[in-house]
Amino acid sequence: MKFSTFKGGVHPPHRKKSTEKLAVRRANEPKMVYIPLQQHIGAPAKALVKPGDQVKVGQLIGEMQGFVCAPIHSSVSGVVKKVAQSNVTNGTGLCVIIENDMKNEIHEDIKPFKPVEELTGEEIVQIVKNAGIVGMGGATFPAYVKLSPPKEKKIEYIILNGAECEPYLTADHRLMLEEPEDVVYGLKALMKSVDVKKGYIGIENNKMDAIKAMQEACQGHEGIEVVALETKYPQGAEKQLIYACIGKEVPSGGLPMDVGVVVNNVGTAAQLSKTIKTGLPLIERITTVTGSAIKEPANLLIRVGTLVDEIIEECGGFKEEPGKIIMGGPMMGFAQYATDIPVVKGSSGILCLNKEEATLKQPQNCIKCGKCVDICPANLQPVYLSAYSLKNDFEKTEEFRALDCIECGSCSFICPSKRPLLQSIRVAKREIIAKRRKESK
């Protein structure tokens, strides 16, 4: 079998053995959920409920505010206790806090939709929009926006990301093994929504069992193909995945739609399938709970709004004092300052590292080895981007295409001097974007 890939990239240790063979199990019912009104890229949703209101599973509790936004739904039935600021993954945010009555009453408006064969493309896009479905690989971009390209952008392919190239994470792997038919059904719906005839599912070759399962599920579905990918990070990044699957290169500053492609995660496709079949919006997700500090690693199906400390307790707690807790994977995830934060739509992993693994080495002077340039999947020069950023010369970082950085962290991983390459480039990107916004006003 030939394995597709892209230029550059790195090979971090997989660290997936502790959970890759563990079937997904449903997490315990939370007594209280803290549901953030912003679980997506874009504007936060506006609360539709107030303290004392009774809510049911799947009920709309946050309405969209703007085009790039996603509605928010209750993941439990019960009573709204507060609509207040609370700890979330990126600091603090407005949350709807609901006390679970454990009855799991589903809202009366929740009904299955017609089979995908009987739905129009416009109806499918509306289903995606109303169900609050976002990119479930971690990016959380509202999925319906991707499915609503400008008329001049003709979409030819849908590509599903099943690479799961981040170390430790196995949520997508287990999904493809346990629910491959839902992934294919969701892909068919996505293809119909933008009227394309060709769909690809890209999976790394360290998941040969998932490749086999998805190939079997695709049999009899014309136009759908599984692409076996070389195991390399960041194989699951949009532009790199597109190149590996169809050989097209997204131009600098461009988007996948510029080469006729829409990329979605396999979890996003499976969620669309479940929404069509049951009517339920996005209110739960599979999350990998793992790491050297966790006692009993697991793949859990978790209600949105469940607190991380409850999940850690369900996994036996810590077997040693954690040095760092990360939402997501070690390469692109974000370290957390507390555990009283909720699981959200984009929570693909809860990674608990011990103190030894979490300790960062002190940065040394750059030795001009050029490794960061060789492995950069976006064909950038991280050494110069970082140097200019650290000198606050953000105009120069813009010249060196800082905004093309996909923030994969490969440069920081490979750097023998452990320079703060990714961190400084992130600063530059924020400064450039802030400057452009100021100028546009």
PADO-972261 format. One line per 5 residues: number of its first residue (from 1); for each residue x, y, z of C-alpha. Coordinates in steps of 0.1 Angstrom, whole numbers. Example, Ala and Ser with C-alpha at 12.3 -4.5 7.8 and 13.67 -1.06 7.14 Angstrom:
2
1> 123 -45 78  137 -11 71
! end
This chain:
441
1> 0 0 0  13 35 -9  12 61 19  6 98 10  22 127 29
6> 35 163 26  68 181 28  83 187 62  68 176 95  82 158 126
11> 79 124 143  70 129 180  65 97 201  29 85 196  21 77 232
16> -13 62 222  -9 27 236  -27 34 269  -60 42 252  -60 30 216
21> -75 -4 225  -100 10 250  -136 11 237  -155 44 242  -177 43 273
26> -203 69 284  -191 91 313  -211 94 345  -240 119 345  -228 153 358
31> -248 168 387  -242 202 373  -231 214 339  -213 247 330  -221 253 294
36> -201 282 278  -218 305 254  -187 306 233  -175 271 222  -166 281 187
41> -144 305 167  -164 337 162  -189 357 182  -203 342 215  -240 331 215
46> -266 351 234  -283 335 264  -319 326 259  -326 314 294  -325 328 329
51> -321 315 365  -351 293 374  -360 282 339  -366 245 333  -347 231 303
56> -346 198 285  -319 179 266  -313 195 232  -331 227 240  -316 259 225
61> -301 280 253  -279 303 233  -288 319 199  -263 329 172  -250 365 171
66> -235 370 136  -225 348 107  -194 332 122  -211 318 153  -229 286 165
71> -260 281 186  -256 264 221  -279 237 234  -285 221 268  -268 188 273
76> -290 178 303  -325 184 316  -330 204 347  -331 239 362  -309 269 352
81> -292 280 384  -271 309 370  -260 326 338  -227 339 350  -190 342 344
86> -171 310 351  -137 294 344  -134 281 308  -105 267 288  -91 301 277
91> -97 321 309  -133 331 320  -165 332 300  -202 335 303  -218 301 311
96> -253 287 315  -251 267 347  -277 240 349  -285 216 377  -291 181 362
101> -324 165 373  -311 132 359  -344 126 340  -328 132 305  -361 145 292
106> -356 154 255  -370 186 242  -403 182 223  -389 199 192  -362 172 188
111> -373 148 160  -353 128 135  -349 143 100  -356 126 67  -329 102 53
116> -300 120 37  -312 108 2  -344 128 7  -328 160 20  -317 189 -2
121> -282 204 1  -297 236 16  -317 216 42  -285 198 53  -266 231 57
126> -295 243 78  -294 212 100  -257 217 105  -263 253 115  -292 247 138
131> -275 218 155  -245 239 165  -221 216 148  -185 228 148  -151 214 138
136> -146 186 164  -109 181 158  -103 210 181  -105 241 158  -143 246 165
141> -149 266 134  -187 267 127  -192 238 102  -221 255 83  -198 284 74
146> -175 260 56  -205 246 37  -216 281 26  -187 292 3  -191 323 -20
151> -207 314 -53  -174 320 -72  -157 292 -51  -167 259 -67  -162 230 -43
156> -151 198 -58  -140 176 -29  -149 169 8  -120 156 28  -124 141 62
161> -96 143 87  -91 109 104  -53 114 108  -54 122 145  -17 130 143
166> -15 145 178  3 122 203  -18 106 231  -52 113 214  -73 83 203
171> -109 96 202  -111 97 164  -94 63 162  -120 47 184  -148 65 166
176> -137 51 132  -135 16 147  -168 17 165  -190 39 143  -176 38 108
181> -210 38 92  -219 71 109  -187 86 96  -196 75 60  -232 86 64
186> -221 120 76  -196 123 47  -224 116 22  -245 144 38  -216 168 37
191> -210 159 0  -246 165 -8  -247 198 11  -221 213 -14  -230 192 -43
196> -197 173 -48  -192 138 -61  -159 130 -45  -151 125 -9  -118 113 8
201> -111 101 43  -74 105 53  -61 81 80  -25 77 92  -10 43 88
206> -4 38 125  -42 31 126  -44 2 100  -74 -13 119  -92 20 113
211> -82 21 77  -96 -14 72  -128 -6 91  -134 26 71  -127 8 38
216> -153 -18 46  -178 9 56  -172 27 23  -179 -3 1  -209 3 -21
221> -207 41 -16  -196 56 -49  -172 85 -49  -158 79 -14  -122 68 -10
226> -100 61 21  -65 75 17  -38 59 38  -14 85 50  22 83 63
231> 23 87 101  38 122 105  29 153 124  10 176 115  -6 152 89
236> -40 163 100  -35 201 94  -59 212 66  -34 223 40  -11 194 46
241> -40 169 45  -53 184 12  -18 181 -4  -15 145 8  -49 134 -4
246> -53 152 -37  -19 168 -44  -32 204 -45  -14 232 -27  -34 259 -9
251> -18 293 -18  -2 316 8  -30 334 26  -56 312 10  -82 288 22
256> -91 253 13  -120 266 -8  -95 283 -30  -86 249 -44  -121 236 -43
261> -119 217 -10  -139 216 23  -121 198 51  -140 184 81  -131 161 110
266> -144 125 111  -161 135 144  -179 163 127  -193 139 100  -203 114 126
271> -221 141 146  -240 152 115  -251 116 110  -264 113 145  -282 147 142
276> -300 136 110  -309 102 125  -320 115 160  -326 152 157  -302 158 186
281> -278 188 183  -241 186 194  -244 181 231  -217 154 238  -184 143 224
286> -157 116 227  -127 128 247  -95 109 254  -84 112 291  -48 102 294
291> -12 110 303  15 100 328  -3 115 358  -38 99 352  -45 67 370
296> -70 50 346  -68 64 310  -100 62 290  -120 72 260  -152 88 273
301> -184 100 257  -189 132 278  -218 157 280  -208 192 271  -204 213 302
306> -191 185 325  -163 197 347  -128 184 340  -122 176 377  -152 153 377
311> -138 135 346  -104 131 362  -121 117 394  -140 92 372  -107 80 358
316> -94 72 392  -78 106 399  -41 114 397  -16 86 404  10 113 411
321> 10 151 413  4 166 378  28 191 364  5 202 336  -30 196 325
326> -36 203 288  -69 205 269  -62 188 236  -29 172 226  7 181 237
331> 15 199 204  -14 222 198  -34 219 231  -36 246 257  -23 243 293
336> -49 249 320  -46 268 352  -74 249 370  -96 217 367  -130 234 374
341> -134 241 337  -160 224 314  -155 200 286  -167 218 254  -174 209 218
346> -137 210 208  -123 190 238  -107 162 220  -84 153 249  -76 159 286
351> -39 153 289  -24 151 324  14 151 325  36 144 356  61 170 367
356> 90 155 350  73 154 315  58 189 320  92 206 328  104 227 299
361> 141 229 292  157 264 295  161 280 260  196 283 248  211 305 220
366> 201 295 184  229 274 168  218 281 133  212 244 125  182 251 102
371> 161 222 114  131 244 120  132 256 84  136 220 71  106 206 89
376> 82 236 87  51 222 69  41 257 59  74 264 42  83 292 66
381> 115 303 83  106 300 120  141 311 132  137 345 116  100 349 124
386> 108 343 161  139 365 161  119 395 146  90 388 170  112 389 200
391> 126 422 188  90 435 184  96 440 147  62 428 136  63 445 102
396> 92 422 94  74 391 107  45 400 83  70 401 54  81 366 64
401> 45 354 62  38 349 99  1 346 92  7 315 72  20 297 104
406> -5 269 113  8 269 149  15 232 148  46 235 171  68 213 150
411> 96 240 151  96 241 189  96 203 191  126 199 168  147 228 181
416> 178 215 199  182 248 217  145 247 228  139 283 216  104 297 221
421> 97 296 184  59 289 183  52 311 213  69 341 198  53 335 163
426> 19 334 180  26 368 195  36 382 161  3 368 145  -18 385 172
431> 0 418 167  -4 417 130  -41 409 132  -47 436 158  -29 461 136
436> -50 452 106  -83 454 126  -73 489 138  -65 500 103  -97 487 89
441> -117 507 115
! end
